[in-house]
């Protein structure tokens, strides 16, 4: 396959190439069969279009195992550049932000046979996959993504595990969230997780509550754009890897996504 027009943004290959060069210098590698720029473009083709490693290897006169090694190296290098949660929030504050958007998403995986894969089944999405929690700024730019968890993980469970409330309070930020996060923050006087109102059988929403839900929905809309940009990488169509590698992959794609969005 030709590796031209791999990415919509030329900044992505031009940024990843120096990362490859720096890594080769750090490990003392004096020679590779292809230059770092070409390697970066090949791996970006694998990630963007979910190209088979064997096809990319054959088209570039290298072995499939070589392309696999390049892919794993570049993913690891990019994932290392993904910000930690505390640093991501501090950056938002430094840029004058007061609000972040939080949401959970399911990255679908290939279903394995047997009972071991039952924990990856999400009843909400009616599919097998891995659960990720993510934060964006108020414009929908991804700033942080969590480690992979089983598909049945609830958003609140993931948020508690990552100490989201403590990090938000420490940074002085508020997060807008959907109803899946109700019950996470019980501080009614000074909440850092803002969710909408829900009607019950005996209590209908007032006009003021409906308007508050509408305003919240408008404010939260950009978080979906952030996930949409991330899922443009077709390698996420059906993951075929373990949770640890999936975490590294998602964090690498977060870095690449922001390179595209910031162009």
Backbone bond lengths (Angstrom), bond angles and torsions (degrees), N, CA, C in turn:
res aa  C-N    CA-C-N  psi(-1)  N-CA   C-N-CA  omega(-1)  CA-C   N-CA-C  phi
1 X - - - 1.460 - - 1.512 109.99 -
2 X 1.298 117.65 139.49 1.455 121.59 175.20 1.512 109.75 -69.27
3 X 1.342 115.65 141.39 1.455 119.71 -179.45 1.510 112.20 -101.01
4 X 1.317 117.06 14.03 1.458 119.27 174.95 1.516 109.38 -77.76
5 X 1.324 116.62 151.46 1.476 122.86 179.41 1.516 112.11 56.79
6 X 1.332 115.27 39.50 1.455 119.76 179.78 1.515 111.27 -68.83
7 X 1.326 116.62 -43.96 1.459 121.68 -177.69 1.508 109.81 -119.82
8 X 1.304 115.35 153.21 1.452 120.08 178.04 1.519 111.03 -71.65
9 X 1.310 117.31 -19.39 1.458 121.59 -174.45 1.523 109.76 -119.92
10 X 1.347 119.07 116.87 1.464 120.87 179.85 1.511 113.22 -64.20
11 X 1.329 117.33 -16.00 1.456 120.61 -179.49 1.519 111.57 -66.73
12 X 1.334 117.56 -27.47 1.457 120.23 -175.95 1.523 111.44 -66.77
13 X 1.366 119.99 -54.59 1.463 118.69 176.89 1.523 112.91 -61.59
14 X 1.333 117.54 -38.90 1.463 120.30 -177.56 1.522 112.03 -68.35
15 X 1.328 117.51 -23.04 1.464 120.97 177.76 1.521 111.61 -87.22
16 X 1.319 117.34 -36.62 1.462 120.20 -178.47 1.522 112.20 -75.39
17 X 1.321 117.60 -27.53 1.466 120.36 179.85 1.527 112.43 -59.94
18 X 1.356 119.97 -48.16 1.472 119.14 176.78 1.528 113.24 -61.61
19 X 1.336 116.74 -30.10 1.467 119.63 177.23 1.524 109.63 -63.57
20 X 1.336 115.93 -42.48 1.469 120.36 177.34 1.526 110.52 -63.22
21 X 1.332 116.04 -44.07 1.468 120.37 -179.73 1.525 110.84 -60.20
22 X 1.323 116.24 -45.22 1.459 120.02 179.91 1.513 112.39 -62.52
23 X 1.333 116.39 -37.82 1.463 120.48 179.22 1.522 110.45 -66.47
24 X 1.326 117.32 -44.44 1.463 120.62 -179.82 1.524 110.84 -61.80
25 X 1.321 116.46 -38.88 1.464 120.11 178.60 1.526 110.53 -67.91
26 X 1.337 116.19 -38.19 1.467 120.07 -177.70 1.523 112.16 -67.08
27 X 1.330 116.70 -36.91 1.466 119.61 -178.23 1.522 112.15 -91.42
28 X 1.336 116.77 -0.45 1.458 120.55 177.62 1.513 114.15 74.18
29 X 1.325 116.91 26.04 1.461 120.68 178.31 1.524 109.16 -80.73
30 X 1.306 117.26 117.12 1.465 121.22 -173.83 1.524 112.61 -90.54
31 X 1.357 117.10 -14.80 1.461 117.21 -172.50 1.520 110.02 -154.40
32 X 1.306 116.65 138.34 1.461 124.35 170.40 1.520 107.50 -133.07
33 X 1.308 116.13 150.64 1.457 120.22 -176.16 1.523 112.04 -64.19
34 X 1.332 116.84 -26.06 1.465 122.39 176.29 1.527 108.92 -127.98
35 X 1.333 117.53 151.86 1.467 120.13 178.38 1.527 111.18 -67.50
36 X 1.340 117.79 156.27 1.468 121.47 -177.85 1.524 113.82 -55.36
37 X 1.338 117.17 -37.93 1.462 119.38 179.75 1.515 112.21 -62.00
38 X 1.324 116.57 -41.33 1.463 121.19 178.68 1.524 110.84 -67.69
39 X 1.332 116.09 -40.53 1.463 120.19 178.03 1.527 110.30 -60.13
40 X 1.334 116.32 -44.44 1.465 120.43 -179.63 1.522 111.16 -60.29
41 X 1.329 116.85 -42.71 1.463 120.47 -178.69 1.528 110.76 -65.68
42 X 1.327 117.10 -39.69 1.466 120.76 179.03 1.530 110.60 -61.75
43 X 1.320 116.51 -46.94 1.464 119.80 -177.79 1.522 110.92 -69.14
44 X 1.319 117.60 -35.78 1.463 119.79 176.13 1.529 110.75 -63.79
45 X 1.337 117.03 -33.62 1.463 120.31 176.05 1.525 110.70 -65.56
46 X 1.327 116.05 -39.39 1.466 120.49 177.88 1.530 110.57 -63.00
47 X 1.324 116.16 -43.81 1.460 120.44 -177.08 1.527 112.35 -74.15
48 X 1.315 116.79 -42.07 1.470 120.20 -176.49 1.519 111.84 -71.07
49 X 1.332 116.86 -45.90 1.463 120.49 -171.77 1.528 113.40 -108.29
50 X 1.343 117.40 2.69 1.461 121.47 -178.56 1.526 111.11 56.54
51 X 1.322 115.83 39.84 1.455 120.62 179.25 1.526 110.71 -68.58
52 X 1.319 116.15 143.99 1.459 121.17 177.07 1.521 109.30 -66.03
53 X 1.322 116.05 138.53 1.459 120.09 -179.48 1.522 111.37 -61.02
54 X 1.330 116.39 -36.62 1.463 120.03 -179.54 1.524 111.14 -63.93
55 X 1.333 117.24 -37.88 1.467 120.45 178.84 1.522 110.94 -66.18
56 X 1.329 116.96 -44.33 1.457 120.51 179.65 1.518 111.06 -66.86
57 X 1.334 116.46 -34.46 1.462 119.94 178.69 1.523 110.75 -67.32
58 X 1.342 116.22 -46.86 1.453 119.78 -179.50 1.512 113.23 -63.33
59 X 1.322 117.01 -36.52 1.455 120.55 -179.25 1.511 113.94 -74.54
60 X 1.337 116.89 -12.10 1.466 120.07 -178.07 1.524 112.75 -124.50
61 X 1.338 116.04 14.52 1.471 122.24 174.77 1.524 113.15 57.35
62 X 1.320 116.29 42.20 1.461 121.09 173.46 1.522 107.70 -132.38
63 X 1.324 116.97 171.14 1.460 120.23 -179.39 1.526 110.92 -84.42
64 X 1.318 115.38 158.83 1.465 120.21 178.32 1.523 111.12 -62.77
65 X 1.333 116.94 -38.68 1.466 119.98 179.41 1.524 111.65 -64.29
66 X 1.331 116.92 -31.71 1.468 120.46 177.80 1.524 110.42 -66.90
67 X 1.333 116.75 -44.74 1.464 120.21 178.41 1.522 110.16 -63.67
68 X 1.320 116.90 -38.76 1.470 120.14 178.62 1.531 110.24 -63.14
69 X 1.327 116.44 -42.51 1.464 119.34 179.05 1.523 110.93 -64.40
70 X 1.330 117.38 -42.30 1.468 121.08 177.02 1.528 110.67 -60.34
71 X 1.335 115.77 -43.77 1.469 119.75 -179.27 1.520 111.05 -60.30
72 X 1.328 116.18 -48.60 1.464 119.73 -178.34 1.525 111.47 -64.23
73 X 1.330 117.41 -37.03 1.464 121.05 178.31 1.523 111.24 -63.72
74 X 1.334 116.19 -48.79 1.462 119.77 -176.47 1.526 111.29 -67.15
75 X 1.328 116.77 -39.20 1.467 119.77 177.37 1.524 110.17 -60.95
76 X 1.320 116.98 -43.30 1.458 120.31 179.02 1.519 112.69 -63.51
77 X 1.337 116.68 -40.61 1.467 120.83 179.81 1.526 111.29 -66.07
78 X 1.328 116.63 -41.26 1.464 120.22 -179.74 1.524 111.40 -71.13
79 X 1.333 116.31 -41.04 1.466 120.01 -179.49 1.524 111.11 -61.34
80 X 1.321 116.56 -32.90 1.466 120.22 179.49 1.524 111.86 -65.69
81 X 1.332 117.06 -19.51 1.461 120.86 179.76 1.528 112.66 -89.68
82 X 1.328 117.40 -8.89 1.471 120.17 178.47 1.526 109.23 -67.71
83 X 1.332 118.48 135.78 1.468 120.63 -175.15 1.520 113.22 -72.76
84 X 1.315 115.76 148.59 1.455 120.93 170.45 1.519 108.66 -73.14
85 X 1.336 115.82 161.94 1.462 120.61 -174.79 1.526 111.91 -59.98
86 X 1.322 117.76 -47.60 1.463 119.57 -177.29 1.523 111.84 -63.97
87 X 1.321 116.89 -39.84 1.459 119.96 179.92 1.524 111.38 -69.96
88 X 1.329 116.33 -36.07 1.465 119.66 178.69 1.526 110.77 -63.10
89 X 1.333 116.57 -41.95 1.467 120.13 179.83 1.528 111.48 -69.26
90 X 1.325 116.83 -38.99 1.469 119.99 177.76 1.526 111.06 -61.99
91 X 1.322 116.27 -35.97 1.462 119.95 179.17 1.523 110.90 -66.48
92 X 1.335 116.66 -39.37 1.466 120.56 177.24 1.526 110.07 -60.62
93 X 1.329 116.24 -45.44 1.467 120.71 179.39 1.523 110.55 -63.06
94 X 1.320 116.67 -42.39 1.465 121.12 -179.16 1.520 111.50 -61.63
95 X 1.341 116.00 -32.12 1.465 120.75 179.83 1.527 112.22 -85.75
96 X 1.320 117.07 5.43 1.458 121.03 176.87 1.509 115.08 90.16
97 X 1.325 118.35 9.37 1.460 121.28 -179.72 1.517 112.03 -77.70
98 X 1.302 115.82 151.43 1.463 121.72 177.95 1.523 112.15 -123.46
99 X 1.335 116.13 -14.23 1.462 121.29 -174.01 1.525 109.49 -133.45
100 X 1.328 116.04 142.35 1.457 122.10 169.09 1.525 108.01 -124.44
101 X 1.310 115.90 164.66 1.463 121.92 178.88 1.519 108.25 -114.43
102 X 1.311 116.95 136.58 1.458 121.43 -178.28 1.519 109.83 -125.01
103 X 1.323 116.06 142.32 1.466 120.24 177.28 1.518 108.58 -162.98
104 X 1.310 115.46 160.88 1.450 121.93 175.07 1.517 109.52 -111.96
105 X 1.323 116.07 153.09 1.458 119.82 178.72 1.518 109.38 -143.01
106 X 1.320 115.81 157.40 1.459 121.76 177.66 1.520 108.60 -109.85
107 X 1.327 116.29 123.51 1.459 121.47 173.04 1.521 106.63 -97.60
108 X 1.301 116.77 114.63 1.458 120.75 -173.57 1.524 112.08 -67.78
109 X 1.324 115.23 144.77 1.456 121.93 179.70 1.519 109.28 -124.11
110 X 1.313 115.21 162.97 1.455 119.27 173.64 1.526 108.56 -70.34
111 X 1.306 115.17 134.84 1.463 119.68 -177.22 1.521 110.20 -77.48
112 X 1.322 114.92 129.45 1.454 120.52 175.11 1.522 109.54 -96.12
113 X 1.305 116.08 153.31 1.459 120.07 179.55 1.529 109.96 -78.92
114 X 1.314 115.77 158.17 1.460 120.47 177.66 1.516 112.71 96.68
115 X 1.325 114.90 172.17 1.458 121.14 -176.39 1.524 113.14 -76.60
116 X 1.327 116.79 -19.31 1.466 119.67 -175.26 1.523 112.25 -61.57
117 X 1.327 117.00 -24.46 1.464 119.74 -176.10 1.529 112.59 -91.34
118 X 1.323 117.83 -0.14 1.466 119.68 -178.04 1.524 112.16 -62.32
119 X 1.329 117.01 -33.58 1.463 119.58 -178.44 1.523 112.17 -67.99
120 X 1.333 116.90 -16.65 1.464 120.04 177.85 1.524 112.57 -88.85
121 X 1.330 117.16 1.41 1.459 119.62 179.79 1.523 109.86 -84.79
122 X 1.324 115.74 126.19 1.460 121.75 177.90 1.519 109.08 -100.06
123 X 1.333 116.31 115.12 1.455 119.45 177.23 1.511 112.05 -65.93
124 X 1.333 116.65 -31.78 1.463 121.35 179.71 1.521 110.97 -63.76
125 X 1.336 116.43 -42.83 1.465 120.81 -177.07 1.528 112.38 -98.19
126 X 1.335 116.40 -7.57 1.470 122.01 -178.03 1.524 111.01 54.20
127 X 1.310 115.55 46.79 1.456 120.71 -177.43 1.523 109.60 -158.38
128 X 1.336 116.29 159.12 1.454 121.55 173.90 1.526 109.28 -86.77
129 X 1.315 115.58 142.29 1.454 118.44 179.01 1.512 111.99 178.56
130 X 1.332 115.10 -170.47 1.456 122.82 177.76 1.523 108.72 -117.78
131 X 1.313 115.72 139.17 1.465 121.40 -177.63 1.522 110.28 -93.33
132 X 1.324 115.51 133.83 1.462 122.05 175.68 1.521 108.94 -128.54
133 X 1.319 115.49 143.10 1.458 122.61 173.33 1.521 107.33 -106.75
134 X 1.324 117.14 137.94 1.463 119.78 -178.10 1.517 111.02 -138.36
135 X 1.318 114.85 152.97 1.456 122.85 174.35 1.519 108.81 -120.41
136 X 1.328 115.69 141.12 1.460 120.93 172.32 1.525 108.19 -127.02
137 X 1.336 115.26 163.89 1.459 117.51 171.10 1.521 108.60 -78.19
138 X 1.311 117.73 -177.68 1.466 120.22 -174.59 1.525 112.78 -68.84
139 X 1.345 116.85 -11.69 1.465 120.96 177.35 1.520 112.71 -96.48
140 X 1.336 117.53 -0.79 1.453 120.96 178.48 1.513 114.46 91.96
141 X 1.328 118.08 9.03 1.466 120.75 178.13 1.518 108.59 -80.83
142 X 1.323 116.93 124.04 1.457 121.23 -179.35 1.525 110.57 -63.15
143 X 1.320 116.24 130.68 1.460 119.88 179.38 1.528 112.39 -118.15
144 X 1.336 117.01 -18.98 1.473 119.36 -178.87 1.516 108.78 -163.45
145 X 1.347 114.40 147.71 1.460 120.05 175.04 1.517 108.46 -139.32
146 X 1.312 115.88 142.64 1.466 121.42 -174.00 1.520 111.21 -80.98
147 X 1.318 114.58 177.92 1.457 120.58 171.11 1.529 109.19 -72.83
148 X 1.324 115.71 157.82 1.463 120.63 178.92 1.525 110.41 -71.99
149 X 1.325 114.63 139.92 1.460 120.85 175.33 1.526 108.93 -131.62
150 X 1.315 115.87 167.32 1.459 119.76 -178.44 1.523 110.43 -59.55
151 X 1.314 116.10 150.70 1.454 121.13 -175.18 1.516 114.41 -60.84
152 X 1.322 117.40 -24.91 1.467 119.65 -178.41 1.530 112.72 -82.22
153 X 1.337 117.65 -1.60 1.466 121.27 -178.31 1.523 110.81 -64.86
154 X 1.327 116.63 132.69 1.465 121.48 177.11 1.526 109.34 -81.31
155 X 1.335 115.54 151.10 1.466 120.17 179.66 1.525 111.66 -55.69
156 X 1.329 117.04 -43.82 1.463 120.45 -179.15 1.526 111.88 -63.36
157 X 1.329 116.28 -39.27 1.462 120.36 178.92 1.520 110.69 -61.56
158 X 1.326 115.56 -45.03 1.464 119.86 179.06 1.524 111.05 -64.16
159 X 1.330 116.52 -41.24 1.465 120.57 -178.98 1.528 111.15 -64.81
160 X 1.322 116.66 -39.76 1.466 119.28 178.56 1.525 110.78 -66.88
161 X 1.318 116.41 -39.70 1.463 120.06 -179.48 1.526 111.01 -62.91
162 X 1.332 116.60 -35.56 1.467 120.77 -178.99 1.530 113.04 -90.36
163 X 1.338 117.11 4.15 1.475 122.13 178.15 1.535 111.61 55.03
164 X 1.327 114.83 44.77 1.462 120.14 -177.52 1.528 111.58 -59.70
165 X 1.332 117.06 -43.49 1.465 120.21 -178.39 1.527 111.54 -59.23
166 X 1.323 116.45 -46.49 1.461 120.30 -178.32 1.524 111.21 -63.36
167 X 1.318 116.42 -40.71 1.468 120.03 179.93 1.528 110.89 -66.38
168 X 1.329 116.88 -40.66 1.465 119.76 179.66 1.528 111.14 -65.95
169 X 1.320 116.44 -43.56 1.465 119.55 179.09 1.529 110.59 -64.24
170 X 1.319 115.97 -40.06 1.453 119.53 179.73 1.516 112.70 -63.69
171 X 1.341 115.86 -33.67 1.466 120.20 -179.52 1.522 112.48 -88.49
172 X 1.343 116.94 -13.13 1.460 120.16 -177.88 1.515 113.41 74.57
173 X 1.338 116.43 32.80 1.463 121.79 -178.20 1.523 110.72 -113.87
174 X 1.324 115.34 160.31 1.461 123.32 175.11 1.521 108.17 -117.90
175 X 1.333 116.88 140.57 1.460 121.60 178.66 1.521 110.11 -111.65
176 X 1.323 116.39 131.37 1.461 121.87 173.84 1.523 107.95 -89.49
177 X 1.329 116.57 131.14 1.460 120.71 -174.20 1.520 110.69 -138.04
178 X 1.339 115.55 163.99 1.459 119.59 176.60 1.527 109.35 -87.17
179 X 1.330 115.75 -176.65 1.465 120.24 -174.61 1.522 112.88 -67.64
180 X 1.336 117.18 -14.84 1.457 119.76 177.43 1.514 113.20 -64.47
181 X 1.330 116.61 -16.31 1.463 121.18 -179.34 1.529 112.62 -101.02
182 X 1.327 117.37 8.16 1.466 119.81 177.69 1.528 109.60 -61.84
183 X 1.320 115.94 137.04 1.458 120.60 -179.24 1.512 114.01 92.49
184 X 1.325 117.37 -10.26 1.463 119.72 179.76 1.524 111.15 -71.74
185 X 1.329 116.57 -42.90 1.461 121.52 -178.80 1.529 108.63 -116.14
186 X 1.324 116.30 110.64 1.466 121.08 -177.26 1.523 113.36 -96.95
187 X 1.315 116.98 9.38 1.462 120.82 178.31 1.527 108.43 -82.64
188 X 1.322 117.02 100.29 1.466 120.56 -175.85 1.521 112.17 -77.29
189 X 1.334 117.61 -20.57 1.459 120.59 -177.89 1.525 112.36 -83.70
190 X 1.322 116.63 -38.56 1.465 120.09 -177.50 1.525 110.09 -141.79
191 X 1.335 117.67 67.19 1.471 120.13 -177.31 1.527 111.98 -73.50
192 X 1.331 115.53 148.69 1.466 120.13 174.10 1.528 110.78 -109.00
193 X 1.335 116.80 -8.77 1.465 122.21 172.86 1.520 107.16 -115.21
194 X 1.312 117.12 116.06 1.464 121.92 -177.45 1.521 108.79 -106.61
195 X 1.335 116.16 120.11 1.463 121.59 177.17 1.525 109.18 -121.65
196 X 1.317 115.44 170.93 1.456 120.24 -178.47 1.521 112.54 -82.42
197 X 1.328 114.29 179.69 1.465 121.81 177.49 1.526 109.10 -93.95
198 X 1.323 115.90 148.95 1.463 120.83 176.00 1.523 109.63 -121.97
199 X 1.320 115.01 144.10 1.463 120.38 176.55 1.524 109.39 -86.82
200 X 1.306 116.20 151.72 1.459 121.84 174.93 1.528 108.69 -119.83
201 X 1.307 114.95 177.77 1.459 119.36 -179.15 1.528 111.38 -63.78
202 X 1.311 115.55 -30.78 1.474 119.63 -176.81 1.528 113.40 -105.21
203 X 1.319 116.67 -5.41 1.472 118.90 -176.92 1.531 109.71 -136.54
204 X 1.312 116.19 112.19 1.454 120.58 176.29 1.526 109.87 -88.73
205 X 1.304 114.34 154.75 1.462 118.87 -179.79 1.522 110.70 -70.20
206 X 1.307 114.97 139.44 1.465 120.34 175.65 1.526 109.18 -79.03
207 X 1.320 118.54 161.82 1.473 120.43 176.43 1.528 112.52 -54.91
208 X 1.335 116.57 -37.68 1.460 119.82 178.76 1.516 112.16 -65.28
209 X 1.338 117.15 -39.65 1.457 120.95 178.68 1.527 111.33 -68.73
210 X 1.329 116.22 -38.17 1.464 119.53 176.78 1.527 110.93 -62.88
211 X 1.322 116.30 -40.70 1.459 120.32 178.65 1.529 110.65 -66.51
212 X 1.334 116.28 -38.74 1.467 119.91 177.34 1.525 110.60 -62.93
213 X 1.336 117.46 -40.80 1.463 120.88 177.20 1.521 111.30 -63.59
214 X 1.329 116.62 -38.86 1.466 120.31 179.91 1.528 110.83 -65.05
215 X 1.325 116.07 -44.64 1.469 120.28 179.42 1.529 110.57 -63.44
216 X 1.334 116.10 -40.44 1.462 120.09 179.12 1.525 111.07 -64.71
217 X 1.330 116.81 -41.41 1.464 120.53 179.47 1.521 111.27 -61.98
218 X 1.323 116.65 -40.63 1.467 120.61 177.53 1.529 110.22 -64.03
219 X 1.323 116.46 -42.19 1.458 120.12 -179.76 1.513 113.33 -67.39
220 X 1.350 116.45 -30.39 1.461 120.63 -178.29 1.519 113.55 -85.94
221 X 1.303 118.52 -15.11 1.466 121.52 -173.84 1.529 113.74 -52.15
222 X 1.332 119.87 -40.44 1.471 119.16 -177.51 1.523 114.99 -60.72
223 X 1.344 118.48 -22.94 1.458 118.62 -179.30 1.523 110.69 -63.62
224 X 1.331 117.16 -31.43 1.462 120.56 177.67 1.525 110.80 -68.61
225 X 1.330 116.54 -33.16 1.462 119.41 176.48 1.526 110.17 -64.22
226 X 1.335 116.36 -38.68 1.459 119.85 179.00 1.514 111.86 -61.61
227 X 1.339 117.14 -44.38 1.458 120.44 177.94 1.528 110.96 -66.67
228 X 1.321 116.72 -36.62 1.468 120.18 179.82 1.520 110.73 -62.94
229 X 1.339 117.14 -43.10 1.465 120.37 176.99 1.527 110.50 -61.22
230 X 1.323 116.76 -42.66 1.459 120.63 -178.74 1.524 111.16 -63.18
231 X 1.331 116.52 -42.05 1.463 120.28 -175.72 1.523 112.89 -80.17
232 X 1.334 117.24 1.10 1.463 119.68 170.93 1.519 111.45 -67.21
233 X 1.325 117.07 -18.73 1.465 120.90 175.33 1.524 107.60 -77.50
234 X 1.315 116.51 108.22 1.464 120.95 -169.07 1.518 113.87 -70.90
235 X 1.317 116.90 -10.29 1.462 117.99 174.97 1.523 111.32 -64.00
236 X 1.353 116.64 -15.59 1.464 121.10 178.39 1.525 112.51 -87.57
237 X 1.332 117.58 0.69 1.465 120.22 -177.79 1.523 111.03 -56.94
238 X 1.312 116.29 -47.31 1.462 121.90 175.64 1.520 107.48 -147.65
239 X 1.318 116.76 100.39 1.457 120.19 -177.82 1.521 110.91 -64.64
240 X 1.320 114.69 141.78 1.460 120.88 177.86 1.532 108.54 -129.99
241 X 1.316 116.07 56.99 1.455 120.07 -176.20 1.516 109.77 -153.12
242 X 1.331 116.17 170.10 1.461 120.81 -179.32 1.525 110.11 -83.58
243 X 1.352 118.46 164.78 1.468 121.09 -175.85 1.522 114.40 -57.10
244 X 1.335 117.75 -38.49 1.469 119.61 -178.89 1.522 110.80 -63.37
245 X 1.309 116.96 -44.85 1.466 120.38 178.31 1.530 110.69 -69.63
246 X 1.329 116.23 -33.96 1.467 119.35 178.44 1.524 110.65 -64.51
247 X 1.323 117.10 -38.80 1.465 120.85 176.97 1.516 110.53 -60.33
248 X 1.332 116.14 -46.50 1.462 120.81 179.63 1.522 110.81 -62.59
249 X 1.334 116.28 -41.47 1.461 120.65 -179.84 1.523 111.25 -63.33
250 X 1.330 117.77 -47.02 1.469 120.42 -178.47 1.523 111.51 -63.22
251 X 1.312 116.98 -38.17 1.468 119.32 179.39 1.528 111.31 -70.16
252 X 1.316 116.47 -34.70 1.463 119.18 174.90 1.524 110.69 -65.70
253 X 1.327 116.63 -41.69 1.463 120.41 179.76 1.521 111.63 -69.18
254 X 1.333 117.73 -28.74 1.468 120.37 173.99 1.529 109.92 -60.66
255 X 1.328 116.08 -44.81 1.471 120.49 179.09 1.524 110.35 -62.70
256 X 1.333 116.95 -45.52 1.466 120.57 -179.57 1.526 111.28 -66.06
257 X 1.323 116.68 -39.51 1.466 120.46 179.50 1.518 111.01 -61.16
258 X 1.319 116.82 -43.11 1.461 119.96 -179.93 1.522 112.04 -68.06
259 X 1.327 117.45 -30.11 1.465 119.78 174.73 1.524 110.27 -63.55
260 X 1.341 115.84 -38.06 1.465 119.79 178.19 1.524 111.79 -72.03
261 X 1.329 115.68 -46.44 1.463 119.88 -176.05 1.522 111.28 -65.10
262 X 1.331 116.75 -34.01 1.464 120.92 -176.39 1.520 113.55 -83.54
263 X 1.317 117.41 3.49 1.470 119.01 -175.00 1.528 111.13 -65.81
